[in-house]
Amino acid sequence: MLIVFGIGAPILIEWATLGIYQGVAAGNLSPEEVVRAEAGIACEFPQVASAGQIVTVQCGDALEIFRVADGRIVERWKAGQP
């Protein structure tokens, strides 16, 4: 029983703390990286610029503006046609 516990305990500890480490990693992304990862930008070569929490993405005539807080997109505005 001690052998099973000795092998199983480190695995359980790793699984229990994995979510904590992933949350920290997501919080370390810049607002621009968050938008690139989560927004699903449709054009091939978007022009991306950021100023603090605000990220703008221009694809041709379309303009999208994102506000990023705590490693996630909290607001999204669209203008123009893609």
DOBASE-893554 format. One record per residue (C-alpha): residue in one letter; chain; x, y, z. Coordinates in nm, 4 decimals, decimal comma, always signed. Example, Ala and Ser with C-alpha at 12.3 -4.5 7.8 and 13.67 -1.06 7.14 Angstrom:
BEGIN
[A; A; [+1,2300; -0,4500; +0,7800]]
[S; A; [+1,3670; -0,1060; +0,7140]]
// end
This chain:
BEGIN
[M; A; [+0,0000; +0,0000; +0,0000]]
[L; A; [+0,2866; +0,2391; +0,0770]]
[I; A; [+0,4373; +0,1741; -0,2656]]
[V; A; [+0,1097; +0,2627; -0,4398]]
[F; A; [+0,0742; +0,5757; -0,2262]]
[G; A; [+0,4404; +0,6692; -0,2899]]
[I; A; [+0,3863; +0,6533; -0,6656]]
[G; A; [+0,0346; +0,7986; -0,6692]]
[A; A; [+0,0870; +1,0964; -0,4363]]
[P; A; [+0,3283; +1,2907; -0,6635]]
[I; A; [+0,0985; +1,2342; -0,9614]]
[L; A; [-0,2046; +1,3614; -0,7695]]
[I; A; [-0,0120; +1,6656; -0,6478]]
[E; A; [+0,0953; +1,7446; -1,0051]]
[W; A; [-0,2630; +1,7186; -1,1337]]
[A; A; [-0,3927; +1,9319; -0,8476]]
[T; A; [-0,1453; +2,2139; -0,9123]]
[L; A; [-0,1554; +2,2031; -1,2931]]
[G; A; [-0,4574; +2,4361; -1,3114]]
[I; A; [-0,2828; +2,6898; -1,0892]]
[Y; A; [+0,0220; +2,6991; -1,3166]]
[Q; A; [-0,1905; +2,7315; -1,6307]]
[G; A; [-0,3819; +3,0233; -1,4755]]
[V; A; [-0,0567; +3,2013; -1,3940]]
[A; A; [+0,0718; +3,1440; -1,7476]]
[A; A; [-0,2478; +3,2851; -1,9000]]
[G; A; [-0,2224; +3,5912; -1,6751]]
[N; A; [+0,1296; +3,6608; -1,8021]]
[L; A; [+0,0207; +3,7101; -2,1632]]
[S; A; [+0,0243; +4,0619; -2,3036]]
[P; A; [-0,3124; +4,2002; -2,4207]]
[E; A; [-0,1975; +4,1634; -2,7822]]
[E; A; [-0,1106; +3,7949; -2,7270]]
[V; A; [-0,4507; +3,7349; -2,5647]]
[V; A; [-0,6307; +3,8829; -2,8675]]
[R; A; [-0,4203; +3,6810; -3,1134]]
[A; A; [-0,4911; +3,3605; -2,9174]]
[E; A; [-0,8637; +3,4045; -2,8428]]
[A; A; [-1,0227; +3,6394; -3,0956]]
[G; A; [-1,0269; +3,4158; -3,4017]]
[I; A; [-0,9008; +3,6866; -3,6372]]
[A; A; [-1,0196; +3,5976; -3,9880]]
[C; A; [-0,7675; +3,7737; -4,2118]]
[E; A; [-0,4248; +3,6418; -4,3042]]
[F; A; [-0,2096; +3,9463; -4,2184]]
[P; A; [-0,3863; +4,1604; -3,9558]]
[Q; A; [-0,2381; +4,4902; -3,8412]]
[V; A; [-0,2380; +4,4712; -3,4615]]
[A; A; [-0,1599; +4,7600; -3,2263]]
[S; A; [-0,2016; +4,7915; -2,8531]]
[A; A; [-0,2138; +5,0695; -2,5957]]
[G; A; [-0,2473; +4,9383; -2,2440]]
[Q; A; [-0,5586; +4,7234; -2,2221]]
[I; A; [-0,6901; +4,8325; -2,5649]]
[V; A; [-0,5918; +4,6314; -2,8737]]
[T; A; [-0,6921; +4,7287; -3,2279]]
[V; A; [-0,6918; +4,4848; -3,5180]]
[Q; A; [-0,7280; +4,6087; -3,8764]]
[C; A; [-0,8070; +4,3646; -4,1582]]
[G; A; [-0,8608; +4,5508; -4,4839]]
[D; A; [-1,1579; +4,7856; -4,4251]]
[A; A; [-1,2658; +4,6096; -4,1044]]
[L; A; [-1,1543; +4,7368; -3,7659]]
[E; A; [-1,1977; +4,5509; -3,4392]]
[I; A; [-1,1215; +4,6965; -3,0972]]
[F; A; [-1,0722; +4,4773; -2,7914]]
[R; A; [-1,0407; +4,5573; -2,4216]]
[V; A; [-0,8400; +4,2942; -2,2370]]
[A; A; [-0,8383; +4,2544; -1,8588]]
[D; A; [-0,7018; +3,9760; -1,6387]]
[G; A; [-0,5800; +3,7730; -1,9366]]
[R; A; [-0,9136; +3,7620; -2,1214]]
[I; A; [-1,1152; +3,9696; -2,3666]]
[V; A; [-1,3858; +4,1601; -2,1782]]
[E; A; [-1,5187; +4,3864; -2,4573]]
[R; A; [-1,5135; +4,3712; -2,8365]]
[W; A; [-1,6261; +4,6314; -3,0917]]
[K; A; [-1,6434; +4,5952; -3,4715]]
[A; A; [-1,6541; +4,8541; -3,7492]]
[G; A; [-1,6552; +4,8141; -4,1276]]
[Q; A; [-1,6872; +4,5002; -4,3370]]
[P; A; [-1,4278; +4,2175; -4,3465]]
// end
